[in-house]
Amino acid sequence: MIGLELLVAVAAVVLVGTVIGRRLHISPPVVLLACGVLIGLLPTIGDVQLPPDVVLLIFLPALLFWESLTISLQQVRQNYRGIALAGTVLVVLSAGAVALVAHAFGLPWGPAWILGAAVAPTDATAVAVLGRLLPFRRMTALRAESLVNDGTALVLYSVAVTATVSTRPGALSIAGQFVASYVVGIAVGLAVAYAGFVLRRTLADPLLGNTATVLVPFVAYLVAEELHGSGVLAVVAAGIVLGQAAPRIGRSATRHQSETFWTLVTFWLNAALFVLVGVRLPSVVDGLSSNRVGHALLIVLAVVAVLLVVRIAFVFASSWLIAAADRRRHGEGQLASGRYRLVSGLAGFRGAISLAIALSVPEFTDAGAPLPYRDTVIFVTAGVIVVTLAQGLILPRVVRWAGFAPDTGLSKQRRLAETAAEEAALDALPQFVDEQHIDPAVGEQVRLEIEQHLLHLTEPDTEGPLTGRQEYLRLRLALIGTKRATILRLRDERTIDDTVLRTIQSTLDLEELRLRAYDAHG
């Protein structure tokens, strides 16, 4: 019953905290963390303990899978060197620097490395605070970096936990574990993605097809971990492969249902993690003496400072090395602007992944003794996240100061693709009319609709009065409102059944979503 109370409390806090954050223009994760602390003071909720492994298994696969499904593989290919370096070398450097600082503040090497692994990876969802301020290519690079560095951080975390609770592996063993973890994780992810591909292609029912998709990240994670590989990389590999294959195998109903489901689930899981850490903080603080709380706060400030310095230095150095390598190979190399490198250096937010790692730290060693400094690791991780999220409040101003050129690449590509698709449909129309024995009048009606759409697509964008396309969309949306009001009136008058209302309303909702999406993307 207590577990159910916690679930209801967390769900309510996610709803209320997010609304408050948006109304007050405060980062919602900060509000959620604070609300979590408040409900954590209640004895029936604050005393609930989540099994550490469950946190990683439930939250991590789902969050990473959706990010992997929606990442731009084309942009990842173009920025693969920077992404690979930031996702591996930068994580190791950050974790090592944090471990040194934590050890200097008195933590043993084991807990110090666990803390370093927890706060080393950046978070893709937290990076979304930049919204459309960054060019699409730069935003994608930050998202891709966060996917890769999660795998590296969890390998570091696994090694650190093993060394702390049981044995102390040698350098050769650690290197071998890294390589094996990457290879096994990617191999398992590809295999599970293939199985998911076959199932999705076979199952016509959207419910069954999406059930198979939901299983993919969890199966990939479990199998990879069982084989001593990286569950994170297995999930990421499976998500990227299915993200590329889904447009070829899925049906429209399946895709629509899937997007709605994953958007809701990942929003809730990401928000719930912040609440859960807030719930744990009162008991963590109770476990620390007043001196240790002040000591932990000093560690938070020191860790944030070292993470910022290491990241900015690495971004500037790696950009220079990549440009130098290009000059050596091709005779020329383009160096990213100093302003972009500064923004990228400041965009190292920590978020849900760090929380999941901190909450998954085991409570006891293999000998049955309490794991030393576990409460300190959780407290410092939460503090680092809060500070970096607060840093995110000023970052949009830095981005505007950087003066990036407006990113029109995606809108141009979208218009190009829609125009090509409509022209192909127009060319194929006579053949379909002949082969399927369609009434020529119907074919002519469809032809006029396609030509009208093409006319809207080729209409130039203006910032003055509404264009023909915008007037068309506004009129269609207004008429949908009239249709919806009419069927509601008929239901209230008991002329039609509720089932009929829901069927027609679903069709109108889909039409409205399509029109609004078209309007939003220009």
N, C-alpha and C positions, 0 to 999 in steps of 0.2 A: 504493500500500500504506500509505503514511503517513496518507493521509486516512482509510482504514479503521481504522487504529490509533487515530486521534483520535476517530472516531465511537464505537468500542467503549469507549475510556477515558472519554469524556464520559457515555455511557449508564450505565456502572458508577458513576461519581461521583454522578450524579443519584440513583441508587438508594440508595447508601450514605449520601451526604450528607443526603438527605431523612429517612432513618430516624434518623440520629444527631441531627439537629436536633429531630425530634419527641420522641425519647427524652429529650433533655436540656433540652427546652422552650426551645430557642434558635431564632430565626427561621431556617428552612431556607435562604433565600437567602444569609444571612451564612455559613453552613457551606459552602454550595456554592461561594461565592466563594473561601473559604479553601482548600477542596479543589482548586479550579481552579489556585490559585497553586502548590500542591504538585506537581501533575502537570505544570504549566508549567515546572518546573525540570528535567524530563527533556528532554534535547536533541532526541530524535526527535519530541516533541510540542510543545515550546515554540517550535520553529523553524517550525511550520506557519503559513502565512499564509492567511487567508480573504479572497477578493476582497470589497472593501467593499460593492459593490452587491448581492452575493449575500446578505449579512446582512439588509439591508432587505427584499429580495424574498422570502426564505424565511420569516423570522420575523414580520415586521410584519403582512402580510395575514391569516395564519392566526389570530394572537392577537387582532387587532381584529375579525375577522369573527365569532368565537365570542362575544365580548363584545357585539357589536351584535345578534346573533341572540337573545341571552337578556336583553337590557335591557327594562325595562318602559316602553313608549311612553306609556302613560297617565300615569305619574309624570313622565316627561320633559316632557310637555305642561304639567303643573301647575307645573313648576319651570323653564320654558324660559328665563325672563329671567336668573335667576341662573346657569344652565348656560351660556347664550350669553356672558354677561359674563366668567365665569371661564374659559371655553374660548378666548376671543379676547383681551380686554383684559388679563386677568391674565397670560396667557402672554407678551404683548408687554412688559408692565411688568417681569415677572420676568426675561425674557431681557435686557432693557435694563439693569436694575439689576446683573445678574451681569456683563454686558459692561463696565459702568463699573468694577466692583470688579476684574475681571480685568485691565483696562487699567491701573488704578492700580497693580497688582502687576507691571506690565511687559509684559503680552501686547499684541501689536499688535491693532488693532481687528478685523481679520478673524478670527483665532483666538478673540478674546474673544467675538465674536458667535456663533461656532460653539459655543463652550462654553455660552453663554447659551441657545441653542436646544436644546442637548442636555439641560440640566438643568431647563428651564422646565416641561415637561409632567409632570403627575402620572401615576401608573400604576394602572390599574383592578385588576390582580391584586394589587398590593401593598396596595391599600386593603382587600382582602378579609381582612386581618389583624384587622379589627374584627369580622368575623363577624356574629353576631346582636346584638352589643352596641348598635348604632345602630338606630333605627327604620328600617323598610324604605324610607320616602320619602327620608330623609336619605342612606341608603346608595346608593340609586339615583341621587340627584343627584350624589354623588361619582363614581360609575361613569360616568355620562353626561358629566360634566365632563372626565374623562380621555380619553374618546373624541373629543370635539371639540378639546381642546387638543393632541392628537397631530397633527391636521391643521395647526393654526396653527404649531406648533413646526417641523414639517417644511418648511413654506413659508419660515419664517425661516431654517432651516438651509440650504435651497437657495439663498436669496439670499446668505447669508453665505459659503457655499462658492464660489459664482460670483464674488463680489467678491474672494475671497482667491486663487483659482487662476487667474482670468483678468481680467475687466473689473470696473469699479466702477459699478453701476447708480445712477441718480439717484433722488430721492425719488418722483417721479412714476412712474418705471418700477417701483419697489418696490410702490407702491399698486396699480398696474395688475396686477402679477403676483399680488398677494393676491386681488383681486377675480376675475380670470380663473381662478386656481387653484381657488377655492371653487366658482364656477359650473360650470366644466368637470368638476371632480371629482364634484359631486353629479349632474350630468346623465349622466355615464358610469355612475355607480353605479346610477341608476334604470334606464338602458337594459339594463345587464347583469343586473340583478335581474329585469327582465321576461323576458329570454331564459332565465334560470334557472327562472323560474316556469313558462314554457311547457314546458321540458324536463322538469321535475319532474312536471308534470301528465300528460305524454305517456308517460313511462317507468314501466312497472309494476314492473320488477325493482328491488328495493331497492339492489342493488349498482350498477346503472347510474344510478339516481336520485341516489344519494349521490356517485357519481363526478362527476356534473354539478354538484352542490352544492360539492364540493371545488374545482372549477375556478373557481367564481364569484369568490372574493376575489382570486385571482391574475390572472385575466383583467381584472377591474375595475381592479386596481392598475396593471397593465402598460399598458392602453389609456389610462387617465387620465394616467399619466406621459408616455406617448408624445405626447399632445396638450397637454402642458405644464399639466396640471391636477393637483390633489391626489389622489394615489393613496390616501392614508389616508381622505379624505372619500368617495371612490368606494367603498371597501370598507365603510365605516360605513353609507353610504346603502343599499348593496346588502344588507347584513346586516339592517338595520332593516326594510326592505321585505319581505324573505323571511321574517323572523321573524314578521311579521304575517300573511303569506300561507300559510306552511307548514301551520298547522292545517287549512286548507281543502283543500289539494291532496295532502298526503302520506298515505301509508299507515302503519299502526301499525308494521309491520316496518321501514319506511324510517326513521321517526322514532327508533325505539329504537336502530337501528344507528348513525344519525347522532350521537345524543347520546353514545353510548359512544365512538365514534371521535374526536369533537372534544374530549371531556373528556381523553382520553389524550394526544392530539397537543398540545393547548395546554399541558397540564401539562409535558410533556417539553420543548417548545420554550422555555417560560418559564424552566424550571430550567436548560436547556442554555445559555441566554444568560449566566446568572450564572457558570457554569463557564467558558465561553469567555473572558469578561472576565478571570477569574482566571488562565486560561492565558496571556493576553497581558501580564498585569502584570509578571512577571519581566523580560521583554524590554523593557517600557516603562521600568521602573526602571533597567535597565542602560543605557538610552539617556539617562538623566538623571544629571547629576553629583550628588555628595552634597549640594552646596549647593542644586541645583535640586529635589531631593527634599524638603528642608526647606521650600523656597520653595513647592512645590506643596501641601504639607500646610497651610501657612498659607492658601493660596488656598482649599483645601477648607473650612476653618473659617469663613473670611470669606464664602464663597458660601452655605454652609448658613445662616449668621446672616442674610444679606440676604434669602434666599428665605423664611425664616420670618417676618421682619418685614414684608416686602411682602405675603405671603399673608394674615397676620392683619389687617393694616391694610385690605387690599382687601375681605376678607370682612365686616368691620364696616362699612366705608363703603358697599359695594354693597347690603348688607341695609337700611341706613338709606335709601339712594336709592330702592330698590324700594318700601319702605313709604311713603315720602313721595309717590312717584308714584301709589300706590294711594289715598292720602288725597286727593290732588288730583282723581283721576278719580271715585272712588266715595264720597268723604266719610269713608272709614275705611281703615286699612291695618294689617296685622298684622306686627309686627317679630319676627323670630326671637329666641329668648332669648339672652342674653349667653353662657350656658354652651354652648349649641349652636354659636354662632359661634366660640367659642374652640376647641371640638373640631374643627370644620370647618377652622379655621385651622391646627391642628396636624396635620391628616390629609393633608398634602401630601407623601405618600411618592413617592419616585422609584424606578423599577424597570426592567423589561425594555425599555421603549421608549427610555429614555435610553441604556441599554447599546447597543441596536441603532444608534442615531444615532451614538454615539461610535465604535463599531467600523466604521461606514461612512464615516468621514472619509477622504478620499483621501490617499494618501501623497505625491503629487507635484502640483506646479502644472502648468498647460498648457505652461510653458516647460521642464519637466523637472526643476526644482529641488525638493528636499524641502519639503513643506508645513511651515512653521514652527510649532513648539510643538504638533505633533500628539500626541506622547507625553504632553505636559502635559495636553491636553484629555482624553485617555482616562483618565489617572491621576486627575485631579480629578473627572471624572464618576463613576468607580468609588468614590472616596472619599465623594462626596456621597450616593451611594446607600447605602453602608454606614452612614453617620451617620444618615440619615433612617430606615433600617430599624431601627437601634438605638433611635431615638426612638419607633418603633412599639411597643417593648417596654413603655414606660410609658403609652402612650396608652390601653390598656384601663382602667387605673386612673383616668385622667382622665374617661373615658366613664362609668364607674361613679360617680365623684364628681358628674358632671353630673346624674345621677338622672333619666334619661329614663324616661317611663312605659312599661310593657310594651307591645310592639307586637302587638296581637291582630287587627289589621285583616285580614291575609292569611288567618289561620285561619278567621275569620268568613266571609270571602268564599268560601273553599274549601268550607266546610260549606253555605253558601247555594247555591252552584253545584251541588254534589253532590245536595243535597235536591231542587232544581228539576229536575235531570236524571233522578233516580229517579222523581219524580212524573210527569214527562212520559212516561217509559217505561211506567209503570203505566197511564196513561191510554191509551196507544197499544197496549197489549198485546192487548185483545180484537180490535181491528181486524186486527192481524197474525195472530192465531190463525185468524180467519175467512178472510182473504185467502189464506193459505198452507196452509189445511186442516190445521192442527196438531191433534194429539190434545188434547182438552180437559184431560186429566189432566196432560199436559206443561205446558200453559198455566197450570194451577193451581199446579204446582210452581214455575214461574218467578215467578208472582205472590207466592207465599209468600217466596221468596228476596228479592225486591225490598222487600217489606214489612218483612222482617227487617233489611235494610240500612237502611231508613228509620228503623226503631226505634233502631238504633245511632247514626244521625246526630243524632237528636233527644235522645239521652241527654245530660244535663248533665255537664260536666267536673268531676271532683272530685280532690282531692289525697290522699284517704284510701285505702280498700281499692280493689282493681281494679274498674273498671266492667265491665258486661256486654260492651261493645265490646272492651275490653282483654283480657278473659278469652277472648273469641272469637278474637282475633288470636293470643294466646299458644298456644291449643290448635291452631289451624291450622298455625302454624309448627312446633310439636312433631311433628305428624303428617307434615309434609313431610320432616322429618329421618328419621322411620321409613321413609317411602317410599324415600328416597334410599339408606338403608342396605340395604333389601331388594333394590333393583335392582343395587347393587354386589355383594351376596352372590351373586345369580343370575349375574352376569358372571364372578365369581371361580370359581363352580362350573361354568362353561362351559355353562350352560343357555341364556343369551342371548348374542348377538354384541355386540362393542364398539359397533357402529353403533346397535343398539337402545338400549344404555345411554346413549349421547350424545343420542339423540333424546328419550328420556324425561327425562333429566337437564336438558336445555334447557328443557323445559316446566315442570319443577319449579322451576328457577332463576327463570324469569319470574314464576311464581306467588309465590315467596318475595320477590322484589324488589317486587312489587305490594303485598304485605301489609306489608312493612317500610316502604315509602314511606307507606302509609296510616297506619301506627302513628307514624311520625316527625312527620307533619304534623297529627296529632290528628284 
